[in-house]
């Protein structure tokens, strides 16, 4: 004769087995999910490691003091460096930074103050559209707006083209950073009698300086390796030039021209320049991560 207690015990045992199987199934799914995540993470990292490794192997063997201080040699001569391209890149990026940083921060502050206005929405849309414009189109625009009126290629026109590419990054990062700041800070400052413009300059912007600096670094990392706009603006120059109204060379432009040349010496210089450029971009990205963590 089967007692009710026996039936209840059997049901409890069956339920315990069911719960145990469910736990095992959940653990198996969890391990499978982690394995898939690790696989795709490695899948993304492997190409980057191979690319960086290939550039390091090919580029580091031509790196020496003369590489940074000498001008490129004519075809057929061994040696030479990329001093003119390094100086040209500094000029172009400097012009872009001087132009884009204050203007981008000012527009970001405007969007922060008038975030719900119709004009603010139009300005925000323009910044988003500008960020999506291909770099070669920006190069063509800079060619029509600056190169043709000035009558020649120049570092100035190249800096203007890169500033257009840098602007939307700074604008959006400034706006998003300032929106995270409590409105009570501004109200407290103005309640103490601080004028509006001083509140923005000395209270609001310093409070969001970490995020703004991150946006600036992201903008710099965005433009340092650009080549297409320089083809229409900087044009290139085999000699050292510090005149902002004359053609200049730059690392991305030198890499493009030398890597596609038939001369082995120039191809080696292109690998060395690629190594220098990629290291600089990596440092910018690492600095950006540091600023982001500091801001958090």
C-alpha positions as CSV (number, residue, x, y, z in Angstrom):
1,X,0.0,0.0,0.0
2,X,1.4,3.4,-1.0
3,X,1.2,6.1,1.6
4,X,0.7,9.8,0.9
5,X,4.1,10.5,2.5
6,X,5.8,8.2,0.0
7,X,4.1,10.0,-2.9
8,X,5.1,13.4,-1.4
9,X,8.7,12.3,-1.0
10,X,8.8,11.1,-4.6
11,X,7.5,14.4,-5.8
12,X,10.1,16.2,-3.7
13,X,12.9,14.1,-5.2
14,X,11.6,14.7,-8.7
15,X,11.4,18.4,-8.1
16,X,14.9,18.5,-6.6
17,X,16.2,16.7,-9.7
18,X,14.4,19.2,-11.9
19,X,15.9,22.1,-10.0
20,X,19.3,20.6,-10.2
21,X,19.0,20.1,-14.0
22,X,17.8,23.7,-14.4
23,X,20.8,25.0,-12.5
24,X,23.2,22.9,-14.6
25,X,21.5,24.1,-17.8
26,X,21.8,27.7,-16.6
27,X,25.5,27.2,-15.8
28,X,26.1,25.6,-19.1
29,X,24.4,28.5,-20.9
30,X,26.5,31.0,-18.9
31,X,29.8,29.2,-19.8
32,X,28.7,29.0,-23.4
33,X,27.9,32.7,-23.5
34,X,31.2,33.6,-21.9
35,X,33.0,31.4,-24.5
36,X,31.3,33.1,-27.4
37,X,32.0,36.5,-25.9
38,X,35.7,35.7,-25.5
39,X,35.8,34.3,-29.0
40,X,34.4,37.4,-30.7
41,X,36.6,39.6,-28.4
42,X,39.7,37.7,-29.6
43,X,38.4,37.8,-33.1
44,X,38.4,41.6,-33.0
45,X,41.8,41.8,-31.2
46,X,43.7,39.4,-33.5
47,X,43.6,41.6,-36.6
48,X,44.7,44.6,-34.6
49,X,47.6,42.6,-33.1
50,X,48.7,41.4,-36.5
51,X,48.5,44.8,-38.0
52,X,50.4,46.5,-35.2
53,X,53.0,43.7,-35.2
54,X,53.5,43.9,-38.9
55,X,54.0,47.7,-38.8
56,X,56.4,47.5,-35.8
57,X,58.5,44.8,-37.5
58,X,58.6,46.7,-40.8
59,X,58.9,50.2,-39.4
60,X,61.2,50.0,-36.4
61,X,64.2,48.8,-38.3
62,X,64.4,52.2,-40.1
63,X,63.9,54.3,-36.9
64,X,67.0,56.2,-35.9
65,X,68.0,59.7,-35.0
66,X,68.5,60.7,-38.6
67,X,65.0,59.5,-39.4
68,X,63.6,62.3,-37.2
69,X,66.1,65.0,-38.2
70,X,66.8,64.5,-41.9
71,X,64.9,65.2,-45.1
72,X,63.9,62.5,-47.5
73,X,66.7,61.5,-49.9
74,X,66.2,61.5,-53.7
75,X,65.3,58.1,-55.3
76,X,68.2,55.7,-55.3
77,X,70.0,57.1,-52.2
78,X,70.0,55.2,-49.0
79,X,68.9,56.9,-45.7
80,X,67.0,60.1,-45.2
81,X,64.2,60.9,-42.8
82,X,60.8,62.4,-42.5
83,X,61.6,65.6,-40.5
84,X,59.6,67.8,-43.0
85,X,56.5,65.5,-42.6
86,X,56.7,65.6,-38.8
87,X,56.9,69.4,-38.8
88,X,54.2,69.7,-41.4
89,X,51.9,67.4,-39.4
90,X,52.5,69.5,-36.3
91,X,51.7,72.7,-38.2
92,X,48.5,71.3,-39.7
93,X,47.2,69.7,-36.5
94,X,48.1,72.9,-34.6
95,X,46.1,75.0,-37.0
96,X,43.1,72.6,-36.8
97,X,43.3,72.5,-33.0
98,X,43.5,76.3,-32.6
99,X,40.5,76.7,-34.9
100,X,38.3,73.9,-33.7
101,X,38.8,73.7,-30.0
102,X,37.5,77.2,-28.9
103,X,34.8,77.2,-31.6
104,X,33.7,73.7,-30.8
105,X,33.5,74.4,-27.0
106,X,31.6,77.6,-27.6
107,X,29.0,75.7,-29.8
108,X,28.8,72.9,-27.2
109,X,28.1,75.5,-24.5
110,X,25.4,77.0,-26.7
111,X,23.7,73.6,-27.2
112,X,23.9,73.0,-23.4
113,X,22.2,76.3,-22.7
114,X,19.6,76.0,-25.5
115,X,19.2,72.3,-25.7
116,X,15.4,72.4,-26.2
117,X,15.3,75.3,-28.6
118,X,14.5,74.9,-32.3
119,X,17.7,76.7,-33.3
120,X,19.7,74.5,-31.0
121,X,18.1,71.4,-32.6
122,X,19.1,72.7,-36.0
123,X,22.7,73.3,-34.8
124,X,22.9,69.9,-33.3
125,X,21.7,68.3,-36.5
126,X,24.3,70.2,-38.5
127,X,27.0,68.9,-36.2
128,X,25.8,65.3,-36.6
129,X,25.6,65.7,-40.4
130,X,29.1,67.2,-40.5
131,X,30.5,64.3,-38.5
132,X,29.1,61.9,-41.1
133,X,30.5,63.7,-44.2
134,X,33.3,61.7,-45.9
135,X,36.8,63.2,-45.4
136,X,37.5,63.4,-49.1
137,X,34.4,65.6,-49.5
138,X,35.7,67.9,-46.8
139,X,39.0,68.0,-48.7
140,X,37.2,69.1,-51.9
141,X,35.2,71.8,-50.0
142,X,38.4,73.1,-48.5
143,X,40.0,73.2,-52.0
144,X,37.1,75.2,-53.3
145,X,36.9,77.6,-50.4
146,X,40.5,78.2,-49.5
147,X,43.0,76.7,-52.0
148,X,41.5,78.3,-55.1
149,X,41.0,81.8,-53.4
150,X,44.5,81.7,-52.0
151,X,45.9,80.6,-55.3
152,X,47.8,77.6,-54.1
153,X,48.0,74.7,-51.7
154,X,49.0,75.5,-48.1
155,X,49.1,74.3,-44.5
156,X,46.4,76.8,-43.7
157,X,43.9,75.1,-46.0
158,X,44.8,71.7,-44.7
159,X,44.4,72.8,-41.1
160,X,41.0,74.2,-42.0
161,X,39.9,70.9,-43.6
162,X,41.0,69.0,-40.5
163,X,39.3,71.5,-38.2
164,X,36.0,70.8,-39.9
165,X,36.4,67.1,-39.2
166,X,37.4,67.8,-35.6
167,X,34.5,70.2,-34.8
168,X,31.6,67.8,-34.4
169,X,33.5,65.6,-32.0
170,X,34.3,68.5,-29.7
171,X,30.8,70.0,-30.0
172,X,29.0,66.7,-29.0
173,X,31.4,65.8,-26.2
174,X,31.2,69.3,-24.7
175,X,27.4,69.3,-24.8
176,X,27.0,65.8,-23.4
177,X,29.6,66.5,-20.6
178,X,27.9,69.8,-19.5
179,X,24.5,68.2,-19.5
180,X,25.8,65.8,-16.8
181,X,26.6,68.8,-14.5
182,X,24.0,69.6,-11.9
183,X,22.0,72.8,-12.7
184,X,22.2,73.7,-9.1
185,X,25.9,74.6,-9.5
186,X,25.0,77.3,-12.1
187,X,22.1,78.5,-10.0
188,X,24.3,78.7,-6.9
189,X,27.0,80.7,-8.7
190,X,24.5,83.2,-10.2
191,X,22.7,83.5,-6.8
192,X,26.0,84.7,-5.3
193,X,26.0,87.5,-7.9
194,X,28.5,86.1,-10.4
195,X,27.7,87.3,-13.9
196,X,26.4,84.8,-16.4
197,X,29.5,84.8,-18.6
198,X,31.8,84.3,-15.7
199,X,29.6,81.5,-14.4
200,X,30.0,79.7,-17.7
201,X,33.7,80.4,-18.1
202,X,34.8,79.9,-14.5
203,X,32.3,77.4,-13.1
204,X,30.5,75.3,-15.7
205,X,33.4,74.8,-18.1
206,X,36.0,73.9,-15.4
207,X,33.4,71.5,-13.9
208,X,33.3,69.6,-17.2
209,X,36.9,70.0,-18.2
210,X,37.6,66.3,-18.0
211,X,34.9,65.4,-20.5
212,X,35.8,68.3,-22.7
213,X,39.5,67.3,-22.7
214,X,38.4,63.8,-23.7
215,X,36.5,65.2,-26.6
216,X,39.5,67.2,-27.7
217,X,41.8,64.2,-27.6
218,X,39.2,62.1,-29.5
219,X,39.1,64.9,-32.1
220,X,42.9,64.9,-32.4
221,X,43.0,61.2,-32.8
222,X,40.3,61.5,-35.5
223,X,42.3,63.8,-37.7
224,X,46.0,62.9,-37.1
225,X,45.9,60.0,-39.6
226,X,43.6,61.6,-42.2
227,X,45.0,61.6,-45.7
228,X,42.2,62.4,-48.2
229,X,41.8,66.1,-47.2
230,X,45.5,66.7,-47.4
231,X,45.6,65.5,-51.0
232,X,43.4,68.5,-51.9
233,X,45.0,71.0,-49.5
234,X,48.5,70.4,-48.3
235,X,49.6,68.7,-51.6
236,X,53.1,67.7,-50.2
237,X,56.6,69.2,-50.2
238,X,59.9,67.4,-50.2
239,X,61.6,70.2,-48.4
240,X,61.3,71.7,-44.9
241,X,58.6,74.5,-44.9
242,X,57.2,76.5,-42.0
243,X,55.3,79.0,-44.2
244,X,51.6,78.4,-43.5
245,X,50.7,79.7,-46.9
246,X,52.9,77.2,-48.8
247,X,52.5,73.5,-49.5
248,X,53.7,71.2,-46.7
249,X,54.2,67.5,-46.2
250,X,52.6,65.5,-43.5
251,X,53.0,61.9,-42.2
252,X,49.8,60.5,-43.7
253,X,50.5,62.2,-47.0
254,X,54.1,61.0,-47.0
255,X,53.0,57.4,-46.3
256,X,50.5,57.5,-49.2
257,X,53.0,58.9,-51.7
258,X,56.0,56.8,-50.6
259,X,54.1,53.5,-50.1
260,X,52.8,53.6,-53.7
261,X,56.2,54.6,-55.2
262,X,58.4,52.0,-57.0
263,X,61.5,52.9,-54.9
264,X,62.4,50.6,-52.1
265,X,64.1,53.3,-50.0
266,X,60.9,55.4,-50.1
267,X,58.8,52.4,-49.2
268,X,61.0,51.8,-46.1
269,X,60.5,55.4,-45.1
270,X,56.7,54.9,-45.4
271,X,56.9,52.0,-43.0
272,X,58.9,54.0,-40.5
273,X,56.4,56.9,-40.8
274,X,53.6,54.5,-40.3
275,X,55.2,53.2,-37.1
276,X,55.6,56.8,-35.8
277,X,52.0,57.7,-36.7
278,X,50.5,54.6,-35.2
279,X,52.4,55.1,-31.9
280,X,51.2,58.7,-31.7
281,X,47.6,57.7,-32.3
282,X,47.9,54.9,-29.7
283,X,49.2,57.4,-27.1
284,X,46.3,59.8,-27.9
285,X,43.8,56.9,-27.4
286,X,45.5,55.8,-24.2
287,X,45.3,59.5,-22.9
288,X,41.7,59.6,-23.8
289,X,41.0,56.5,-21.8
290,X,42.9,58.0,-18.8
291,X,40.8,61.2,-19.0
292,X,37.5,59.1,-19.3
293,X,38.4,57.1,-16.2
294,X,39.4,60.3,-14.4
295,X,36.1,61.9,-15.3
296,X,34.2,59.0,-14.0
